[in-house]
Amino acid sequence: MGFELMKYMTMFRACIVREEFFYYRGNNILKQDLEFL
């Protein structure tokens, strides 16, 4: 039970980190595009 919960929490945290990373990178790309224009 504990191991399954740990595995689930790790996957969940990895998902959140990935989403934040892509969101942050997307914002940077948008800023660069605006500065370029």
N, C-alpha and C positions, 0 to 999 in steps of 0.2 A: 504493500500500500504506500509506504513512505517513498519507495524508489519510484513508483509510477508518478506520484505527486511531484517529486523532484524533477523527473524527466519532463513532465508537462510544464512546470514552472520555467525550466531552462529554455524549452522551445518557445514558450510565450515571451520570455524576456528577449530572446534572440529576434523574434518577430518585431517587437517594439523597437529595438535598436536599429534593425534594418529599415523600418518605416521612417524613423527619425533621420537616419543617414540619407535616405533618398529624398526626403522632404528638404533637408538642409542643402543637399547638393542641387536640387531643383531650384531652390531660392537663389543660390549663388549664380546658377546659369541664367536665371531671369534677370538678376541684377547686372550681370555682364552684358546681356543682350540690350538692356535699357541704356547702359553706358555707351555701348557701341553705336546705338541709334542716336 
